[in-house]
Amino acid sequence: MERYAGALEEVADGARQQERHYQLLSALQSLVKELPSSFQQRLSYTTLSDLALALLDGTVFEIVQGLLEIQHLTEKSLYNQRLRLQNEHRVLRQALRQKHQEAQQACRPHNLPVLQAAQQRELEAVEHRIREEQRAMDRKIVLELDRKVADQQSTLEKAGVAGFYVTTNPQELMLQMNLLELIRKLQQRGCRAGKAALGLGGPWQPPAAQCDQKGSPVPP
């Protein structure tokens, strides 16, 4: 009897999994219609079916949520670093102008042209330094964001999410961005409608995810 009951439970579990997979696949097919036609053509039935399978137990929703939070923190940190650098440059320019004005006021008239020429060279040197520091900061930001993208690609590939692997190909990156958007919209739909109304149980909405008033996932 116990073996028979266990077999029945396995069959019921399989049926529930199939139903969840069908509902996720249907939702994905509906959302894909909102994408540009060029990307619709690349998201085949097989790709969407594989994506739905990866989403069944809800783990991928949690992974994506975590990756987005890390990305936002990284972007905020990099923005603040660039803002600090800009403030430092503003203070440097102000101090240099003040220094030049004081020197000119104390300078004898016949020495003023020589002083102004020297100050102009100093100003040009400072402006060159500022430009180089800004370029270096921008390169650092681009490299850091590229690393984050590669980390996201690798993490999602290891999680078995269809379409994700480490690449810098612009078309593939855009496709992956659209796949992430599909996952995000599915999570938002789960937040708005609720697990019971969707009939999907736990896998639809990650237990760690909560929703704001607009139905968007927010950190716990």
N, C-alpha and C positions, 0 to 999 in steps of 0.2 A: 504493500500500500504506500509506504513512504517513497519507494522508488517511482511509483506511478504518480504520486502527488508532485514529486520533484520534476518529473518529465512534463507534467501539465504546466507547472510554474515556468519552466524554460520556454515552453511554447508561448505562454502568455507574455513573457518578457520579450520574446522575439517579435510578437505581434505589436507590442507597444513601441518597440524600437523602430519597426517598419512604419508605423503610423507617424511617429515623430519625424522620421526621415522624410516621409512623404510631405508632411506639413512644412518642414523647413525648406525642402526643395521647391514646393509650390510658392512659398513666400519669396525665395530667391528669384525664381522665374518672373514673378510679378515685379520685383524691385529692379531687375535687369532692364526691363522695358523703359525705365527712366534714364538709362545711360545712353550716350551717343551711339548711333548705329554701328560705328566702326568697332566699338568695344563689345556690343551685343554679339557681333559675329564671332568674336574670339572666345566668348564665354559659352562653350558648348554645353549640351545636356550632361555629358560625362563630367566636365569640370565642375558644374554646379552640383551634380550628385555627389561627387567626391568632397566638395566643400560642405555640403549638408551633413555628410557622414562625420567629418571632422568636428562639426559643431554639436553633435548629438549630446555629449555628456556635459556641455557647458564650460569645459576647461578653456577652450579657445577664447570664449567671451572674456574670461578673467585675464587671460594672457594679453589680449588686445587692450583691455582696460588698463592693465599695468604698464604696457608699453606706451600708451598715450599719456599716462601720468608722468612717466619718466621723460618723455619727449617734451612735455609742457614745462617741466622743471628745468630741463636742459636749455630750452629756448629762453626761459625767463632769466636764467643765470647768465647766458651769453649776452642777452640784451642789457642786463645790468652792468656787465663788464664793459661793453661798448659805451654805455652811458657814462660810466665813471671815467673812461678814457677821454671822452668828449669834454667832460667837466674839467679834467686836468688840463686839457689843451686850452679851454676857455680861460682858466685861471692863469696859465702860462702867458697867453697873449695879453691879458690885462696887466700882469706884472711887468711885461716887457714894455708895453706902451707907457706905463707909469714911470718906469726907469728912464726911458728915452725922453719923456717930457721934463723930468727933473734935471737930467743932464743938459738938455738944451737951455733950460732956464738959468742954469749956473754957468753956461759956456759964454765966453767972450765972443762978440759978434764976428770978429775976423776969423775965428776958429770954427764957426758954425757949419760952413760947407763941408769941412773935413769930418766933423762929428756926424753930420747927417749921412754922409756917404758910408761911414763905418756902421752906423745904426741900420742903414738899409741892408748892408751885407749880413748883419746879425739877424735882422728880421727874416731875410730870405733863407738863412740857414735854419732858423727855428721852424719856418713854414715847411721846409723840406723834411725836417725831422718829424713834424706832425703828420705829413702825408704818408711817410714811410711807416709810422706807427699805426696809422689808420689802416693802411693796406695789410700790414701784418695781422692786425686784429681781425680784419675781414677774412683773410686766409684761414686764420685759426677757427673762426666761426663756421666757414664752409667745410673744413676738414672734420670738425667735431660733429656737425650735422650729417655729413656723409657717413661717419662712423656709426652714428645712431641708426641711420637707415639700414646699414649693413647688419647691425645687431638685430634689428627688427626682422629683416629678411631671414637671417639665420635662425632666430628663435621660432618664427612661424613655420619655417621649413621643417625644423626638428619636431614641431608639434603636428606635422602631417597636414598642414593647410595647403590645399591645391593652389598652384600658381606662384608659390613663394620660393625663391632661391636668391642667393646673393648675385646681384647684377647691377650694372650702371647704365644699361641700355635704356634710353628715355622712354621708348614705347612700352617696354616691360615694366618700368617704374610706374608709368601711368596706369597700366593694367592692374598692378598690385595696389595702387592707391584706390582704384575703383572697387577692388575686392574688399579692401579694408572698409570702404564706405558702405558696402553691402552688409558686412558684419556689424558695423556700428548701427545701421538702420534697423537691422533685425533686433539688436539689443534694445534700442529705443522703443521699438514696437512691443517687445516683451514687457518693458517697464510700463508703457502706457496701458496696455490691455490687461496685464496681470496674467499670472500663470494659469489660474483656473479657467479664465475666459478663453484662453488659447487652447486649453486642453493638452498642453505640452509638458506639464509637470516641471520638475527641477531643471532639465537641460536648457530650457529656453532662456531663463534669466539667472545669471550667476548669483549665488547667495551673497557674495560680498558687495554686489552692486546695488545701489539705491537710486532713486530717481528724484530729480528736482521737479518744480511745478510745471515745467514745460515737457516733462517726460524724458529728459536727457539723463544718461548715466552720470553719476557723480561719485567721487571717492568716498569710502565709508568714513 
